[in-house]
Amino acid sequence: MNSSTLEVTKLLDKLYNLRGSDSVILKEMEVLQSEAEDTRERTTEEKKTLQDKIASLESDSKELDGQGKKLSQVLSAIKKSDYDVVIEKLNINFDPEKLARELEEELPKKLDEVATEIKDSQEKLVKVEEEMNSAITTIEELGIRKDAAVSNQEKLNEYFDLALKGNINITRDSITTLLEQFGFSDEEKREAAKILMFPEDALYAYDEKLRNSEKKSISDVIKEAKEQEEILEPPVVEIKKEEVKEKPVAVVEEKKEKKLDKEDLMDLFQEIGLDYLDYTTSDLEEILKNYNEKVIRRNVGIFKDNNLSLDVFVDNISLLYDKELEAKVDRLMRIGKSALDIYLNPNVLIKYDYKNLDKAIILLQNSGLDPKKVPLMAY
């Protein structure tokens, strides 16, 4: 497939994505709206909690001040000498003058503490209300933007329906003006207008192929799309070369593997930091069956180097002896995925070999999606 045809296909992938319910524009708005609604719900609760706290503190301050003044008046009217006998005979520790002094010293401090707490809570309340109002504004704006996006999508589908029927009578300016709303570049707008105005050049074939592909599985679509692009994959070639070079060693290792038993595996696990007791007998037999010490050490090292728990291997045994694990992790990190994200979604490492993982990433890119922003669980 030449570069011109490939660029047209990529552009059509992007256009058809914008036509459907999985439009990146609509999906992005859904994410933003969900985040804004979560913020509104959280800040609404925080606002109520702070308001209740402030009201309680103000009530406490008022009571504390009022009762303190009353107690001060009572104590100032009491003379200890009037009660010397009863205090002495009953051995009562009562000194109204001392209590009055303590009250005079401590009451203002406590009132200041409560006042400071009220002030801090009021400042937090202001920030929470600002965050809540911002979320509400965002929700309202997204509602307006979504209505406009849906309207633009309907217009785009109308243009495509007319083009596919060979009956489009829309001007080039009308098409480019609409596409501008989707953020297309000038070059993309010109090419897209050409595709719609002359559907026999590319649109008919693309639409027919798409309808046929809908009957296939996702994996079949990825395989077919990437094979047509005839993309070379140097990392895979490199891995194959390494395997070829290591064939003599592999033969030796295979002979050694016949002599390996669980005790040998226990020694290796202890050396590299794995807990032998975490694995069942069938797990250990599976590892021995696919044993390659170099690969196991390297794969464990990947997670150690990124300060991640080695527990990932307990529920995902195949990762221990996966010869392509390093290449797959590297591929995901090169598109912006973090080591922690990969650790939390090990299924993607098991689901794909390197070749098909690379194809899945390229397919997302060709569809106008940013693989970094697509959750790994959706791969």
C-alpha positions, 0 to 999 in steps of 0.5 A, spaced: 500 500 500 503 506 497 503 512 502 498 516 499 493 510 500 495 509 507 494 517 508 487 516 505 485 510 509 487 513 516 483 520 514 477 515 513 478 511 519 478 518 523 472 520 519 468 514 521 470 514 528 467 521 529 461 518 525 459 513 531 457 513 538 465 511 540 467 518 537 473 520 540 470 527 541 464 525 544 468 520 549 472 525 551 466 529 553 463 523 557 470 523 561 470 530 562 462 530 564 463 524 569 469 527 572 465 534 573 459 530 576 464 526 581 467 533 583 460 536 584 457 530 588 464 530 592 464 538 594 456 538 595 458 533 601 464 537 603 460 544 603 455 541 607 460 538 612 464 544 613 457 548 614 455 544 619 462 544 623 462 552 622 455 552 625 457 547 631 463 551 632 460 558 633 455 555 637 460 552 642 464 559 642 458 562 644 456 558 650 463 557 652 464 565 652 457 566 656 458 560 661 465 563 662 463 570 664 457 567 668 462 562 672 467 568 673 462 572 676 460 566 681 467 565 683 468 573 684 463 573 689 465 567 693 470 568 699 474 562 701 474 564 708 466 564 709 467 556 708 474 555 712 471 550 716 467 546 712 473 546 707 478 544 712 473 539 716 471 535 709 478 536 706 476 539 700 480 542 695 477 548 693 480 555 692 475 560 688 481 565 687 485 560 684 479 558 679 478 565 677 485 566 675 485 560 671 479 561 668 481 568 666 488 565 663 485 559 659 478 562 657 481 567 652 486 562 649 480 557 648 476 562 645 482 564 640 483 556 638 475 556 636 475 562 632 481 560 628 478 553 627 472 557 625 476 561 620 480 555 617 473 552 616 470 558 612 476 559 608 476 551 606 468 552 605 470 558 600 475 554 596 470 548 596 464 552 593 469 555 588 471 548 586 463 546 586 461 552 582 467 550 577 464 543 576 457 546 575 459 551 570 463 545 566 457 540 566 453 546 563 458 548 558 459 540 556 452 540 555 452 545 550 458 543 547 455 536 546 449 538 543 453 542 538 458 536 537 451 531 536 449 536 531 455 536 527 456 529 527 449 528 524 451 533 519 457 529 518 453 523 517 448 526 512 454 528 508 456 521 508 450 518 506 449 523 500 456 521 498 455 513 499 448 514 495 452 518 489 448 524 490 452 529 494 450 536 492 454 540 498 459 545 496 466 544 498 466 550 503 460 547 506 464 540 507 470 544 510 467 549 514 463 543 518 470 539 518 473 545 522 468 544 527 472 537 529 479 540 529 481 538 522 487 541 519 487 545 512 490 539 509 485 534 512 479 538 510 481 539 503 482 531 502 476 529 506 472 534 501 475 531 495 473 524 498 466 526 499 465 529 493 468 524 489 466 517 493 468 513 487 476 514 488 476 511 495 470 512 499 466 506 496 471 501 497 473 503 504 465 503 506 464 496 503 471 493 506 468 496 513 462 493 513 465 486 511 470 487 517 464 488 522 462 481 521 469 479 523 473 479 530 477 485 532 483 480 532 482 479 525 480 486 523 487 488 527 491 483 523 488 484 516 489 492 517 496 491 519 498 486 514 495 491 508 500 496 511 506 492 510 509 495 516 516 492 518 517 491 526 524 491 527 524 489 535 520 483 533 526 481 528 531 483 533 528 478 538 528 473 532 535 474 531 537 473 538 533 466 538 537 464 532 543 466 535 542 462 542 539 456 539 546 452 541 545 454 548 538 453 548 539 445 546 544 445 552 539 448 556 534 443 554 538 437 556 539 441 563 532 442 564 530 434 564 535 434 570 531 440 573 526 439 579 522 443 584 528 443 589 532 447 583 527 451 582 526 453 589 533 455 589 532 460 583 526 463 586 530 464 593 535 467 589 531 472 585 526 474 591 520 470 589 516 466 595 516 458 593 510 457 597 506 462 593 506 457 587 502 451 587 504 444 584 501 445 577 504 452 577 511 449 578 510 444 573 508 449 568 514 453 570 519 447 569 516 445 563 517 452 560 524 453 564 529 458 561 533 461 567 535 467 563 528 469 561 526 468 568 531 472 571 530 478 566 522 478 567 523 478 574 528 484 574 523 488 570 518 489 575 524 489 581 527 495 577 521 499 577 519 498 584 513 493 583 511 487 587 513 481 584 506 478 586 504 479 579 507 473 577 503 469 582 496 470 578 500 470 571 505 464 571 506 465 564 509 472 565 515 469 568 517 465 562 515 470 557 521 471 552 517 477 549 515 480 556 521 485 556 519 488 549 512 488 550 513 492 556 518 497 553 513 498 547 507 500 552 512 505 556 514 508 549 507 510 548 507 513 555 504 508 559 507 508 566 510 501 569 505 502 575 499 502 569 502 496 566 503 492 573 495 493 574 493 491 567 498 484 566 492 481 562 494 486 556 501 482 556 498 475 556 493 477 551 498 479 546 504 477 543 509 483 541 507 483 534 499 483 535 500 488 541 504 493 536 499 492 531 493 494 536 497 500 538 498 502 531 491 501 529 489 506 535 493 511 532 490 510 525 483 511 528 485 518 531 486 515 538 492 516 543 494 510 545 496 513 552 489 515 553 486 509 552 486 505 558 490 498 558 483 494 560 480 496 553 486 494 549 
